């Protein structure tokens, strides 16, 4: 049974976890599930195929553009209220896609659908941290991380299968019905964490909404070395995996001439390694502190990236590339949820605002860096990919050092006032 900081019946705990998992899974799958149907969408709507990448990019932009606002709103009006609003918005915009008259409306709906992802990051993640004790919150974050990481692998495959029997409009209708189930689960099982006194005596009090104060609070976060180091490190540590997701179709199918089935099979060891890292994290949580776990995870993380770097300098083969990525992915799985927890509590500010800032910074780092790597030819040769992916991941180490140094200084100053 999960150990909670708010007294909840076991069935409510289970329903709460399942509802959040379903909502997060839908927001990630809605990005990848629809991609195999996009050519049909443009044909049905008499649109140019150049709109296909626009629809994907608009979905990702929607996931980032409102996080700065969603977090403070959840601090003021409550996590439960905002997550119900976000789930309803996602479900209604998916349902509206069934009657889409043209590509412009379709793209606008993709932007609104993507905002559901912002509610997941800025609202549900802090809620989990406030409901569960540290160890269980980290375990649940690792589980949700698995859902996010498996989506790029399973989404296109599942979408292709479903399109054998369903039209793209029926696919969106199915997403809206699943979102309605998630909404009912959240309505029935999600507790409110803002303003509730927990049994450990702590309380996340509602924070009055002031645009001036919100701007000052974000500025104060960006001036906090501990927070900034952890947030930048989160983005850069995930960068090699994000770049692999984006460029592996070019590397494996276009460059090496592999089939789509072979391409899918080569993804399995990498994503399985992330899951293995999460399982190792789960086993070690009882005996080690979170900073110790991150230091331990850096061994496979760095070894994998150094293998990539060696391959870039000496001539990368696909086998060497996968070997390096697998080791790196184990380290990422061991460290990601733990580092997020430390980043969230690196500031005493309200967790909705802090979580929104973490999401915006880390996603911006991944998106901007991934675009730069793609633009400079990261998908043209195995050696080029290995070089830039390794350098991008290793660049997280100075920011991790900055985070741990700031943490030590804070500990020393509190011990010796």
ChimeraX attribute file (.defattr): number of C-alpha atoms within 10 A of each C-alpha:
attribute: neighborCount
match mode: 1-to-1
recipient: residues
	/A:1	7
	/A:2	14
	/A:3	16
	/A:4	19
	/A:5	19
	/A:6	18
	/A:7	12
	/A:8	16
	/A:9	9
	/A:10	12
	/A:11	10
	/A:12	16
	/A:13	21
	/A:14	14
	/A:15	17
	/A:16	21
	/A:17	18
	/A:18	16
	/A:19	23
	/A:20	24
	/A:21	19
	/A:22	20
	/A:23	29
	/A:24	25
	/A:25	19
	/A:26	25
	/A:27	27
	/A:28	23
	/A:29	24
	/A:30	24
	/A:31	22
	/A:32	19
	/A:33	28
	/A:34	22
	/A:35	22
	/A:36	18
	/A:37	19
	/A:38	18
	/A:39	15
	/A:40	15
	/A:41	22
	/A:42	18
	/A:43	12
	/A:44	13
	/A:45	14
	/A:46	11
	/A:47	16
	/A:48	11
	/A:49	14
	/A:50	10
	/A:51	17
	/A:52	18
	/A:53	12
	/A:54	14
	/A:55	22
	/A:56	19
	/A:57	17
	/A:58	19
	/A:59	25
	/A:60	22
	/A:61	19
	/A:62	21
	/A:63	26
	/A:64	23
	/A:65	15
	/A:66	18
	/A:67	27
	/A:68	23
	/A:69	16
	/A:70	26
	/A:71	27
	/A:72	27
	/A:73	22
	/A:74	28
	/A:75	25
	/A:76	20
	/A:77	17
	/A:78	24
	/A:79	27
	/A:80	21
	/A:81	16
	/A:82	21
	/A:83	27
	/A:84	19
	/A:85	15
	/A:86	23
	/A:87	29
	/A:88	19
	/A:89	20
	/A:90	30
	/A:91	28
	/A:92	20
	/A:93	23
	/A:94	26
	/A:95	22
	/A:96	17
	/A:97	24
	/A:98	17
	/A:99	12
	/A:100	15
	/A:101	11
	/A:102	15
	/A:103	20
	/A:104	14
	/A:105	14
	/A:106	22
	/A:107	21
	/A:108	16
	/A:109	24
	/A:110	26
	/A:111	23
	/A:112	21
	/A:113	28
	/A:114	27
	/A:115	27
	/A:116	29
	/A:117	30
	/A:118	29
	/A:119	31
	/A:120	25
	/A:121	23
	/A:122	33
	/A:123	30
	/A:124	24
	/A:125	24
	/A:126	26
	/A:127	24
	/A:128	21
	/A:129	23
	/A:130	22
	/A:131	22
	/A:132	19
	/A:133	15
	/A:134	19
	/A:135	18
	/A:136	19
	/A:137	24
	/A:138	26
	/A:139	20
	/A:140	20
	/A:141	20
	/A:142	26
	/A:143	18
	/A:144	19
	/A:145	18
	/A:146	18
	/A:147	20
	/A:148	18
	/A:149	19
	/A:150	19
	/A:151	21
	/A:152	20
	/A:153	19
	/A:154	16
	/A:155	20
	/A:156	20
	/A:157	18
	/A:158	16
	/A:159	21
	/A:160	17
	/A:161	13
	/A:162	17
	/A:163	16
	/A:164	8
	/A:165	10
	/A:166	14
	/A:167	15
	/A:168	23
	/A:169	19
	/A:170	16
	/A:171	22
	/A:172	22
	/A:173	21
	/A:174	16
	/A:175	23
	/A:176	25
	/A:177	15
	/A:178	16
	/A:179	26
	/A:180	18
	/A:181	17
	/A:182	26
	/A:183	25
	/A:184	16
	/A:185	21
	/A:186	25
	/A:187	16
	/A:188	13
	/A:189	22
	/A:190	26
	/A:191	20
	/A:192	16
	/A:193	24
	/A:194	23
	/A:195	16
	/A:196	15
	/A:197	14
	/A:198	16
	/A:199	11
	/A:200	8
	/A:201	8
	/A:202	12
	/A:203	14
	/A:204	17
	/A:205	15
	/A:206	18
	/A:207	18
	/A:208	13
	/A:209	14
	/A:210	11
	/A:211	11
	/A:212	8
	/A:213	11
	/A:214	16
	/A:215	11
	/A:216	12
	/A:217	16
	/A:218	16
	/A:219	11
	/A:220	12
	/A:221	20
	/A:222	16
	/A:223	11
	/A:224	14
	/A:225	18
	/A:226	27
	/A:227	25
	/A:228	23
	/A:229	23
	/A:230	26
	/A:231	30
	/A:232	24
	/A:233	30
	/A:234	29
	/A:235	26
	/A:236	26
	/A:237	27
	/A:238	23
	/A:239	29
	/A:240	27
	/A:241	23
	/A:242	20
	/A:243	23
	/A:244	21
	/A:245	14
	/A:246	16
	/A:247	19
	/A:248	21
	/A:249	19
	/A:250	16
	/A:251	21
	/A:252	20
	/A:253	15
	/A:254	13
	/A:255	14
	/A:256	14
	/A:257	13
	/A:258	14
	/A:259	13
	/A:260	12
	/A:261	10
	/A:262	12
	/A:263	17
	/A:264	17
	/A:265	12
	/A:266	15
	/A:267	18
	/A:268	13
	/A:269	15
	/A:270	22
	/A:271	22
	/A:272	18
	/A:273	21
	/A:274	28
	/A:275	24
	/A:276	17
	/A:277	25
	/A:278	28
	/A:279	17
	/A:280	17
	/A:281	27
	/A:282	18
	/A:283	12
	/A:284	15
	/A:285	18
	/A:286	9
	/A:287	9
	/A:288	13
	/A:289	12
	/A:290	21
	/A:291	15
	/A:292	14
	/A:293	20
	/A:294	22
	/A:295	14
	/A:296	15
	/A:297	23
	/A:298	18
	/A:299	14
	/A:300	21
	/A:301	27
	/A:302	20
	/A:303	16
	/A:304	25
	/A:305	28
	/A:306	20
	/A:307	22
	/A:308	31
	/A:309	25
	/A:310	19
	/A:311	21
	/A:312	22
	/A:313	13
	/A:314	10
	/A:315	14
	/A:316	21
	/A:317	14
	/A:318	15
	/A:319	10
	/A:320	17
	/A:321	22
	/A:322	18
	/A:323	18
	/A:324	26
	/A:325	30
	/A:326	24
	/A:327	22
	/A:328	33
	/A:329	31
	/A:330	28
	/A:331	31
	/A:332	26
	/A:333	27
	/A:334	30
	/A:335	27
	/A:336	25
	/A:337	25
	/A:338	25
	/A:339	20
	/A:340	22
	/A:341	21
	/A:342	20
	/A:343	23
	/A:344	25
	/A:345	16
	/A:346	20
	/A:347	15
	/A:348	9
	/A:349	16
	/A:350	22
	/A:351	25
	/A:352	31
	/A:353	27
	/A:354	26
	/A:355	28
	/A:356	27
	/A:357	24
	/A:358	27
	/A:359	23
	/A:360	22
	/A:361	20
	/A:362	21
	/A:363	22
	/A:364	16
	/A:365	20
	/A:366	23
	/A:367	16
	/A:368	12
	/A:369	21
	/A:370	24
	/A:371	14
	/A:372	13
	/A:373	19
	/A:374	18
	/A:375	10
	/A:376	12
	/A:377	13
	/A:378	25
	/A:379	24
	/A:380	15
	/A:381	15
	/A:382	22
	/A:383	23
	/A:384	22
	/A:385	27
	/A:386	30
	/A:387	21
	/A:388	25
	/A:389	29
	/A:390	26
	/A:391	17
	/A:392	23
	/A:393	23
	/A:394	21
	/A:395	16
	/A:396	22
	/A:397	17
	/A:398	13
	/A:399	21
	/A:400	23
	/A:401	15
	/A:402	19
	/A:403	24
	/A:404	17
	/A:405	15
	/A:406	18
	/A:407	18
	/A:408	13
	/A:409	12
	/A:410	13
	/A:411	11
	/A:412	11
	/A:413	10
	/A:414	9
	/A:415	8
	/A:416	7
	/A:417	5
